[in-house]
Amino acid sequence: TALSPNPGSTNGSVSLVVNGTNLGFTPTVTVDGKDCTNPTWIPHLRITCLLPAGQGANLPVIVSALGQTSPIFNFSYSRPSINGVPTIQPSTA
């Protein structure tokens, strides 16, 4: 029912929290087909795992438990940001 953080860091290794229902006892989480690692869970309600490195917007997050998969939930990595605009000096030919 919810993902946090969303968006998340492109370098990964940030805790991703998946809240929902009927998540089972030993669920797995993938983000755009990549495994979310080191999962811990509160049976049926919440999964916390480490986000894989990646990029892009509206990527599918899928929870699998005992052969069943969740509906797709969309996740986005943070957009690039620019800290300053370079100054272009005119040519002195």
Phi and psi restraints in degrees (range 20) as a CNS / XPLOR table:
assign (resid 1 and name C) (resid 2 and name N)
       (resid 2 and name CA) (resid 2 and name C) 1.0 -160.9 20.0 2
assign (resid 2 and name N) (resid 2 and name CA)
       (resid 2 and name C) (resid 3 and name N) 1.0 150.2 20.0 2
assign (resid 2 and name C) (resid 3 and name N)
       (resid 3 and name CA) (resid 3 and name C) 1.0 -123.8 20.0 2
assign (resid 3 and name N) (resid 3 and name CA)
       (resid 3 and name C) (resid 4 and name N) 1.0 142.6 20.0 2
assign (resid 3 and name C) (resid 4 and name N)
       (resid 4 and name CA) (resid 4 and name C) 1.0 -145.0 20.0 2
assign (resid 4 and name N) (resid 4 and name CA)
       (resid 4 and name C) (resid 5 and name N) 1.0 131.2 20.0 2
assign (resid 4 and name C) (resid 5 and name N)
       (resid 5 and name CA) (resid 5 and name C) 1.0 -78.3 20.0 2
assign (resid 5 and name N) (resid 5 and name CA)
       (resid 5 and name C) (resid 6 and name N) 1.0 156.3 20.0 2
assign (resid 5 and name C) (resid 6 and name N)
       (resid 6 and name CA) (resid 6 and name C) 1.0 -149.5 20.0 2
assign (resid 6 and name N) (resid 6 and name CA)
       (resid 6 and name C) (resid 7 and name N) 1.0 99.3 20.0 2
assign (resid 6 and name C) (resid 7 and name N)
       (resid 7 and name CA) (resid 7 and name C) 1.0 -82.3 20.0 2
assign (resid 7 and name N) (resid 7 and name CA)
       (resid 7 and name C) (resid 8 and name N) 1.0 167.3 20.0 2
assign (resid 7 and name C) (resid 8 and name N)
       (resid 8 and name CA) (resid 8 and name C) 1.0 -125.3 20.0 2
assign (resid 8 and name N) (resid 8 and name CA)
       (resid 8 and name C) (resid 9 and name N) 1.0 165.9 20.0 2
assign (resid 8 and name C) (resid 9 and name N)
       (resid 9 and name CA) (resid 9 and name C) 1.0 -64.4 20.0 2
assign (resid 9 and name N) (resid 9 and name CA)
       (resid 9 and name C) (resid 10 and name N) 1.0 137.8 20.0 2
assign (resid 9 and name C) (resid 10 and name N)
       (resid 10 and name CA) (resid 10 and name C) 1.0 -68.8 20.0 2
assign (resid 10 and name N) (resid 10 and name CA)
       (resid 10 and name C) (resid 11 and name N) 1.0 -21.3 20.0 2
assign (resid 10 and name C) (resid 11 and name N)
       (resid 11 and name CA) (resid 11 and name C) 1.0 -82.1 20.0 2
assign (resid 11 and name N) (resid 11 and name CA)
       (resid 11 and name C) (resid 12 and name N) 1.0 -3.2 20.0 2
assign (resid 11 and name C) (resid 12 and name N)
       (resid 12 and name CA) (resid 12 and name C) 1.0 70.0 20.0 2
assign (resid 12 and name N) (resid 12 and name CA)
       (resid 12 and name C) (resid 13 and name N) 1.0 -161.3 20.0 2
assign (resid 12 and name C) (resid 13 and name N)
       (resid 13 and name CA) (resid 13 and name C) 1.0 58.6 20.0 2
assign (resid 13 and name N) (resid 13 and name CA)
       (resid 13 and name C) (resid 14 and name N) 1.0 23.9 20.0 2
assign (resid 13 and name C) (resid 14 and name N)
       (resid 14 and name CA) (resid 14 and name C) 1.0 -108.4 20.0 2
assign (resid 14 and name N) (resid 14 and name CA)
       (resid 14 and name C) (resid 15 and name N) 1.0 141.7 20.0 2
assign (resid 14 and name C) (resid 15 and name N)
       (resid 15 and name CA) (resid 15 and name C) 1.0 -64.9 20.0 2
assign (resid 15 and name N) (resid 15 and name CA)
       (resid 15 and name C) (resid 16 and name N) 1.0 125.2 20.0 2
assign (resid 15 and name C) (resid 16 and name N)
       (resid 16 and name CA) (resid 16 and name C) 1.0 -105.4 20.0 2
assign (resid 16 and name N) (resid 16 and name CA)
       (resid 16 and name C) (resid 17 and name N) 1.0 127.6 20.0 2
assign (resid 16 and name C) (resid 17 and name N)
       (resid 17 and name CA) (resid 17 and name C) 1.0 -108.4 20.0 2
assign (resid 17 and name N) (resid 17 and name CA)
       (resid 17 and name C) (resid 18 and name N) 1.0 124.4 20.0 2
assign (resid 17 and name C) (resid 18 and name N)
       (resid 18 and name CA) (resid 18 and name C) 1.0 -112.1 20.0 2
assign (resid 18 and name N) (resid 18 and name CA)
       (resid 18 and name C) (resid 19 and name N) 1.0 116.7 20.0 2
assign (resid 18 and name C) (resid 19 and name N)
       (resid 19 and name CA) (resid 19 and name C) 1.0 -104.7 20.0 2
assign (resid 19 and name N) (resid 19 and name CA)
       (resid 19 and name C) (resid 20 and name N) 1.0 139.5 20.0 2
assign (resid 19 and name C) (resid 20 and name N)
       (resid 20 and name CA) (resid 20 and name C) 1.0 -174.1 20.0 2
assign (resid 20 and name N) (resid 20 and name CA)
       (resid 20 and name C) (resid 21 and name N) 1.0 -156.6 20.0 2
assign (resid 20 and name C) (resid 21 and name N)
       (resid 21 and name CA) (resid 21 and name C) 1.0 -136.1 20.0 2
assign (resid 21 and name N) (resid 21 and name CA)
       (resid 21 and name C) (resid 22 and name N) 1.0 156.0 20.0 2
assign (resid 21 and name C) (resid 22 and name N)
       (resid 22 and name CA) (resid 22 and name C) 1.0 57.1 20.0 2
assign (resid 22 and name N) (resid 22 and name CA)
       (resid 22 and name C) (resid 23 and name N) 1.0 38.1 20.0 2
assign (resid 22 and name C) (resid 23 and name N)
       (resid 23 and name CA) (resid 23 and name C) 1.0 -81.8 20.0 2
assign (resid 23 and name N) (resid 23 and name CA)
       (resid 23 and name C) (resid 24 and name N) 1.0 -5.1 20.0 2
assign (resid 23 and name C) (resid 24 and name N)
       (resid 24 and name CA) (resid 24 and name C) 1.0 80.8 20.0 2
assign (resid 24 and name N) (resid 24 and name CA)
       (resid 24 and name C) (resid 25 and name N) 1.0 -172.4 20.0 2
assign (resid 24 and name C) (resid 25 and name N)
       (resid 25 and name CA) (resid 25 and name C) 1.0 -99.1 20.0 2
assign (resid 25 and name N) (resid 25 and name CA)
       (resid 25 and name C) (resid 26 and name N) 1.0 -27.9 20.0 2
assign (resid 25 and name C) (resid 26 and name N)
       (resid 26 and name CA) (resid 26 and name C) 1.0 -135.1 20.0 2
assign (resid 26 and name N) (resid 26 and name CA)
       (resid 26 and name C) (resid 27 and name N) 1.0 62.7 20.0 2
assign (resid 26 and name C) (resid 27 and name N)
       (resid 27 and name CA) (resid 27 and name C) 1.0 -76.9 20.0 2
assign (resid 27 and name N) (resid 27 and name CA)
       (resid 27 and name C) (resid 28 and name N) 1.0 158.9 20.0 2
assign (resid 27 and name C) (resid 28 and name N)
       (resid 28 and name CA) (resid 28 and name C) 1.0 -120.9 20.0 2
assign (resid 28 and name N) (resid 28 and name CA)
       (resid 28 and name C) (resid 29 and name N) 1.0 153.5 20.0 2
assign (resid 28 and name C) (resid 29 and name N)
       (resid 29 and name CA) (resid 29 and name C) 1.0 -127.7 20.0 2
assign (resid 29 and name N) (resid 29 and name CA)
       (resid 29 and name C) (resid 30 and name N) 1.0 133.8 20.0 2
assign (resid 29 and name C) (resid 30 and name N)
       (resid 30 and name CA) (resid 30 and name C) 1.0 -122.7 20.0 2
assign (resid 30 and name N) (resid 30 and name CA)
       (resid 30 and name C) (resid 31 and name N) 1.0 145.1 20.0 2
assign (resid 30 and name C) (resid 31 and name N)
       (resid 31 and name CA) (resid 31 and name C) 1.0 -119.8 20.0 2
assign (resid 31 and name N) (resid 31 and name CA)
       (resid 31 and name C) (resid 32 and name N) 1.0 113.0 20.0 2
assign (resid 31 and name C) (resid 32 and name N)
       (resid 32 and name CA) (resid 32 and name C) 1.0 53.8 20.0 2
assign (resid 32 and name N) (resid 32 and name CA)
       (resid 32 and name C) (resid 33 and name N) 1.0 38.3 20.0 2
assign (resid 32 and name C) (resid 33 and name N)
       (resid 33 and name CA) (resid 33 and name C) 1.0 83.8 20.0 2
assign (resid 33 and name N) (resid 33 and name CA)
       (resid 33 and name C) (resid 34 and name N) 1.0 -3.2 20.0 2
assign (resid 33 and name C) (resid 34 and name N)
       (resid 34 and name CA) (resid 34 and name C) 1.0 -99.3 20.0 2
assign (resid 34 and name N) (resid 34 and name CA)
       (resid 34 and name C) (resid 35 and name N) 1.0 137.3 20.0 2
assign (resid 34 and name C) (resid 35 and name N)
       (resid 35 and name CA) (resid 35 and name C) 1.0 -68.2 20.0 2
assign (resid 35 and name N) (resid 35 and name CA)
       (resid 35 and name C) (resid 36 and name N) 1.0 136.2 20.0 2
assign (resid 35 and name C) (resid 36 and name N)
       (resid 36 and name CA) (resid 36 and name C) 1.0 -84.9 20.0 2
assign (resid 36 and name N) (resid 36 and name CA)
       (resid 36 and name C) (resid 37 and name N) 1.0 127.8 20.0 2
assign (resid 36 and name C) (resid 37 and name N)
       (resid 37 and name CA) (resid 37 and name C) 1.0 -99.5 20.0 2
assign (resid 37 and name N) (resid 37 and name CA)
       (resid 37 and name C) (resid 38 and name N) 1.0 166.9 20.0 2
assign (resid 37 and name C) (resid 38 and name N)
       (resid 38 and name CA) (resid 38 and name C) 1.0 51.7 20.0 2
assign (resid 38 and name N) (resid 38 and name CA)
       (resid 38 and name C) (resid 39 and name N) 1.0 53.0 20.0 2
assign (resid 38 and name C) (resid 39 and name N)
       (resid 39 and name CA) (resid 39 and name C) 1.0 -72.1 20.0 2
assign (resid 39 and name N) (resid 39 and name CA)
       (resid 39 and name C) (resid 40 and name N) 1.0 142.6 20.0 2
assign (resid 39 and name C) (resid 40 and name N)
       (resid 40 and name CA) (resid 40 and name C) 1.0 -130.0 20.0 2
assign (resid 40 and name N) (resid 40 and name CA)
       (resid 40 and name C) (resid 41 and name N) 1.0 154.7 20.0 2
assign (resid 40 and name C) (resid 41 and name N)
       (resid 41 and name CA) (resid 41 and name C) 1.0 -151.7 20.0 2
assign (resid 41 and name N) (resid 41 and name CA)
       (resid 41 and name C) (resid 42 and name N) 1.0 156.0 20.0 2
assign (resid 41 and name C) (resid 42 and name N)
       (resid 42 and name CA) (resid 42 and name C) 1.0 -103.5 20.0 2
assign (resid 42 and name N) (resid 42 and name CA)
       (resid 42 and name C) (resid 43 and name N) 1.0 112.5 20.0 2
assign (resid 42 and name C) (resid 43 and name N)
       (resid 43 and name CA) (resid 43 and name C) 1.0 -44.5 20.0 2
assign (resid 43 and name N) (resid 43 and name CA)
       (resid 43 and name C) (resid 44 and name N) 1.0 130.1 20.0 2
assign (resid 43 and name C) (resid 44 and name N)
       (resid 44 and name CA) (resid 44 and name C) 1.0 73.5 20.0 2
assign (resid 44 and name N) (resid 44 and name CA)
       (resid 44 and name C) (resid 45 and name N) 1.0 -10.8 20.0 2
assign (resid 44 and name C) (resid 45 and name N)
       (resid 45 and name CA) (resid 45 and name C) 1.0 -120.6 20.0 2
assign (resid 45 and name N) (resid 45 and name CA)
       (resid 45 and name C) (resid 46 and name N) 1.0 -37.8 20.0 2
assign (resid 45 and name C) (resid 46 and name N)
       (resid 46 and name CA) (resid 46 and name C) 1.0 -150.8 20.0 2
assign (resid 46 and name N) (resid 46 and name CA)
       (resid 46 and name C) (resid 47 and name N) 1.0 141.8 20.0 2
assign (resid 46 and name C) (resid 47 and name N)
       (resid 47 and name CA) (resid 47 and name C) 1.0 -128.0 20.0 2
assign (resid 47 and name N) (resid 47 and name CA)
       (resid 47 and name C) (resid 48 and name N) 1.0 134.9 20.0 2
assign (resid 47 and name C) (resid 48 and name N)
       (resid 48 and name CA) (resid 48 and name C) 1.0 -120.5 20.0 2
assign (resid 48 and name N) (resid 48 and name CA)
       (resid 48 and name C) (resid 49 and name N) 1.0 131.3 20.0 2
assign (resid 48 and name C) (resid 49 and name N)
       (resid 49 and name CA) (resid 49 and name C) 1.0 -149.7 20.0 2
assign (resid 49 and name N) (resid 49 and name CA)
       (resid 49 and name C) (resid 50 and name N) 1.0 170.6 20.0 2
assign (resid 49 and name C) (resid 50 and name N)
       (resid 50 and name CA) (resid 50 and name C) 1.0 -91.3 20.0 2
assign (resid 50 and name N) (resid 50 and name CA)
       (resid 50 and name C) (resid 51 and name N) 1.0 125.4 20.0 2
assign (resid 50 and name C) (resid 51 and name N)
       (resid 51 and name CA) (resid 51 and name C) 1.0 -64.5 20.0 2
assign (resid 51 and name N) (resid 51 and name CA)
       (resid 51 and name C) (resid 52 and name N) 1.0 133.8 20.0 2
assign (resid 51 and name C) (resid 52 and name N)
       (resid 52 and name CA) (resid 52 and name C) 1.0 -73.4 20.0 2
assign (resid 52 and name N) (resid 52 and name CA)
       (resid 52 and name C) (resid 53 and name N) 1.0 153.8 20.0 2
assign (resid 52 and name C) (resid 53 and name N)
       (resid 53 and name CA) (resid 53 and name C) 1.0 -64.1 20.0 2
assign (resid 53 and name N) (resid 53 and name CA)
       (resid 53 and name C) (resid 54 and name N) 1.0 146.2 20.0 2
assign (resid 53 and name C) (resid 54 and name N)
       (resid 54 and name CA) (resid 54 and name C) 1.0 179.8 20.0 2
assign (resid 54 and name N) (resid 54 and name CA)
       (resid 54 and name C) (resid 55 and name N) 1.0 -172.7 20.0 2
assign (resid 54 and name C) (resid 55 and name N)
       (resid 55 and name CA) (resid 55 and name C) 1.0 -156.7 20.0 2
assign (resid 55 and name N) (resid 55 and name CA)
       (resid 55 and name C) (resid 56 and name N) 1.0 158.0 20.0 2
assign (resid 55 and name C) (resid 56 and name N)
       (resid 56 and name CA) (resid 56 and name C) 1.0 120.7 20.0 2
assign (resid 56 and name N) (resid 56 and name CA)
       (resid 56 and name C) (resid 57 and name N) 1.0 173.3 20.0 2
assign (resid 56 and name C) (resid 57 and name N)
       (resid 57 and name CA) (resid 57 and name C) 1.0 -125.1 20.0 2
assign (resid 57 and name N) (resid 57 and name CA)
       (resid 57 and name C) (resid 58 and name N) 1.0 152.0 20.0 2
assign (resid 57 and name C) (resid 58 and name N)
       (resid 58 and name CA) (resid 58 and name C) 1.0 53.8 20.0 2
assign (resid 58 and name N) (resid 58 and name CA)
       (resid 58 and name C) (resid 59 and name N) 1.0 46.6 20.0 2
assign (resid 58 and name C) (resid 59 and name N)
       (resid 59 and name CA) (resid 59 and name C) 1.0 -85.8 20.0 2
assign (resid 59 and name N) (resid 59 and name CA)
       (resid 59 and name C) (resid 60 and name N) 1.0 145.8 20.0 2
assign (resid 59 and name C) (resid 60 and name N)
       (resid 60 and name CA) (resid 60 and name C) 1.0 -74.4 20.0 2
assign (resid 60 and name N) (resid 60 and name CA)
       (resid 60 and name C) (resid 61 and name N) 1.0 131.4 20.0 2
assign (resid 60 and name C) (resid 61 and name N)
       (resid 61 and name CA) (resid 61 and name C) 1.0 -110.2 20.0 2
assign (resid 61 and name N) (resid 61 and name CA)
       (resid 61 and name C) (resid 62 and name N) 1.0 127.4 20.0 2
assign (resid 61 and name C) (resid 62 and name N)
       (resid 62 and name CA) (resid 62 and name C) 1.0 -129.2 20.0 2
assign (resid 62 and name N) (resid 62 and name CA)
       (resid 62 and name C) (resid 63 and name N) 1.0 132.5 20.0 2
assign (resid 62 and name C) (resid 63 and name N)
       (resid 63 and name CA) (resid 63 and name C) 1.0 -103.0 20.0 2
assign (resid 63 and name N) (resid 63 and name CA)
       (resid 63 and name C) (resid 64 and name N) 1.0 130.5 20.0 2
assign (resid 63 and name C) (resid 64 and name N)
       (resid 64 and name CA) (resid 64 and name C) 1.0 -119.1 20.0 2
assign (resid 64 and name N) (resid 64 and name CA)
       (resid 64 and name C) (resid 65 and name N) 1.0 135.4 20.0 2
assign (resid 64 and name C) (resid 65 and name N)
       (resid 65 and name CA) (resid 65 and name C) 1.0 -146.4 20.0 2
assign (resid 65 and name N) (resid 65 and name CA)
       (resid 65 and name C) (resid 66 and name N) 1.0 120.1 20.0 2
assign (resid 65 and name C) (resid 66 and name N)
       (resid 66 and name CA) (resid 66 and name C) 1.0 49.3 20.0 2
assign (resid 66 and name N) (resid 66 and name CA)
       (resid 66 and name C) (resid 67 and name N) 1.0 48.4 20.0 2
assign (resid 66 and name C) (resid 67 and name N)
       (resid 67 and name CA) (resid 67 and name C) 1.0 81.8 20.0 2
assign (resid 67 and name N) (resid 67 and name CA)
       (resid 67 and name C) (resid 68 and name N) 1.0 -2.2 20.0 2
assign (resid 67 and name C) (resid 68 and name N)
       (resid 68 and name CA) (resid 68 and name C) 1.0 -108.9 20.0 2
assign (resid 68 and name N) (resid 68 and name CA)
       (resid 68 and name C) (resid 69 and name N) 1.0 147.2 20.0 2
assign (resid 68 and name C) (resid 69 and name N)
       (resid 69 and name CA) (resid 69 and name C) 1.0 -120.7 20.0 2
assign (resid 69 and name N) (resid 69 and name CA)
       (resid 69 and name C) (resid 70 and name N) 1.0 149.7 20.0 2
assign (resid 69 and name C) (resid 70 and name N)
       (resid 70 and name CA) (resid 70 and name C) 1.0 -77.2 20.0 2
assign (resid 70 and name N) (resid 70 and name CA)
       (resid 70 and name C) (resid 71 and name N) 1.0 164.7 20.0 2
assign (resid 70 and name C) (resid 71 and name N)
       (resid 71 and name CA) (resid 71 and name C) 1.0 -62.5 20.0 2
assign (resid 71 and name N) (resid 71 and name CA)
       (resid 71 and name C) (resid 72 and name N) 1.0 157.8 20.0 2
assign (resid 71 and name C) (resid 72 and name N)
       (resid 72 and name CA) (resid 72 and name C) 1.0 -74.6 20.0 2
assign (resid 72 and name N) (resid 72 and name CA)
       (resid 72 and name C) (resid 73 and name N) 1.0 134.1 20.0 2
assign (resid 72 and name C) (resid 73 and name N)
       (resid 73 and name CA) (resid 73 and name C) 1.0 -116.1 20.0 2
assign (resid 73 and name N) (resid 73 and name CA)
       (resid 73 and name C) (resid 74 and name N) 1.0 136.8 20.0 2
assign (resid 73 and name C) (resid 74 and name N)
       (resid 74 and name CA) (resid 74 and name C) 1.0 -88.8 20.0 2
assign (resid 74 and name N) (resid 74 and name CA)
       (resid 74 and name C) (resid 75 and name N) 1.0 140.9 20.0 2
assign (resid 74 and name C) (resid 75 and name N)
       (resid 75 and name CA) (resid 75 and name C) 1.0 -132.3 20.0 2
assign (resid 75 and name N) (resid 75 and name CA)
       (resid 75 and name C) (resid 76 and name N) 1.0 144.9 20.0 2
assign (resid 75 and name C) (resid 76 and name N)
       (resid 76 and name CA) (resid 76 and name C) 1.0 -127.0 20.0 2
assign (resid 76 and name N) (resid 76 and name CA)
       (resid 76 and name C) (resid 77 and name N) 1.0 140.4 20.0 2
assign (resid 76 and name C) (resid 77 and name N)
       (resid 77 and name CA) (resid 77 and name C) 1.0 -82.2 20.0 2
assign (resid 77 and name N) (resid 77 and name CA)
       (resid 77 and name C) (resid 78 and name N) 1.0 156.5 20.0 2
assign (resid 77 and name C) (resid 78 and name N)
       (resid 78 and name CA) (resid 78 and name C) 1.0 -60.2 20.0 2
assign (resid 78 and name N) (resid 78 and name CA)
       (resid 78 and name C) (resid 79 and name N) 1.0 144.8 20.0 2
assign (resid 78 and name C) (resid 79 and name N)
       (resid 79 and name CA) (resid 79 and name C) 1.0 -74.6 20.0 2
assign (resid 79 and name N) (resid 79 and name CA)
       (resid 79 and name C) (resid 80 and name N) 1.0 153.9 20.0 2
assign (resid 79 and name C) (resid 80 and name N)
       (resid 80 and name CA) (resid 80 and name C) 1.0 -62.9 20.0 2
assign (resid 80 and name N) (resid 80 and name CA)
       (resid 80 and name C) (resid 81 and name N) 1.0 151.4 20.0 2
assign (resid 80 and name C) (resid 81 and name N)
       (resid 81 and name CA) (resid 81 and name C) 1.0 -131.9 20.0 2
assign (resid 81 and name N) (resid 81 and name CA)
       (resid 81 and name C) (resid 82 and name N) 1.0 153.6 20.0 2
assign (resid 81 and name C) (resid 82 and name N)
       (resid 82 and name CA) (resid 82 and name C) 1.0 -114.3 20.0 2
assign (resid 82 and name N) (resid 82 and name CA)
       (resid 82 and name C) (resid 83 and name N) 1.0 129.1 20.0 2
assign (resid 82 and name C) (resid 83 and name N)
       (resid 83 and name CA) (resid 83 and name C) 1.0 -85.9 20.0 2
assign (resid 83 and name N) (resid 83 and name CA)
       (resid 83 and name C) (resid 84 and name N) 1.0 -15.3 20.0 2
assign (resid 83 and name C) (resid 84 and name N)
       (resid 84 and name CA) (resid 84 and name C) 1.0 -170.6 20.0 2
assign (resid 84 and name N) (resid 84 and name CA)
       (resid 84 and name C) (resid 85 and name N) 1.0 163.3 20.0 2
assign (resid 84 and name C) (resid 85 and name N)
       (resid 85 and name CA) (resid 85 and name C) 1.0 -105.6 20.0 2
assign (resid 85 and name N) (resid 85 and name CA)
       (resid 85 and name C) (resid 86 and name N) 1.0 124.1 20.0 2
assign (resid 85 and name C) (resid 86 and name N)
       (resid 86 and name CA) (resid 86 and name C) 1.0 -65.3 20.0 2
assign (resid 86 and name N) (resid 86 and name CA)
       (resid 86 and name C) (resid 87 and name N) 1.0 146.4 20.0 2
assign (resid 86 and name C) (resid 87 and name N)
       (resid 87 and name CA) (resid 87 and name C) 1.0 -93.1 20.0 2
assign (resid 87 and name N) (resid 87 and name CA)
       (resid 87 and name C) (resid 88 and name N) 1.0 127.1 20.0 2
assign (resid 87 and name C) (resid 88 and name N)
       (resid 88 and name CA) (resid 88 and name C) 1.0 -98.2 20.0 2
assign (resid 88 and name N) (resid 88 and name CA)
       (resid 88 and name C) (resid 89 and name N) 1.0 122.0 20.0 2
assign (resid 88 and name C) (resid 89 and name N)
       (resid 89 and name CA) (resid 89 and name C) 1.0 -85.9 20.0 2
assign (resid 89 and name N) (resid 89 and name CA)
       (resid 89 and name C) (resid 90 and name N) 1.0 138.3 20.0 2
assign (resid 89 and name C) (resid 90 and name N)
       (resid 90 and name CA) (resid 90 and name C) 1.0 -64.1 20.0 2
assign (resid 90 and name N) (resid 90 and name CA)
       (resid 90 and name C) (resid 91 and name N) 1.0 148.5 20.0 2
assign (resid 90 and name C) (resid 91 and name N)
       (resid 91 and name CA) (resid 91 and name C) 1.0 -68.8 20.0 2
assign (resid 91 and name N) (resid 91 and name CA)
       (resid 91 and name C) (resid 92 and name N) 1.0 139.5 20.0 2
assign (resid 91 and name C) (resid 92 and name N)
       (resid 92 and name CA) (resid 92 and name C) 1.0 -112.2 20.0 2
assign (resid 92 and name N) (resid 92 and name CA)
       (resid 92 and name C) (resid 93 and name N) 1.0 58.8 20.0 2
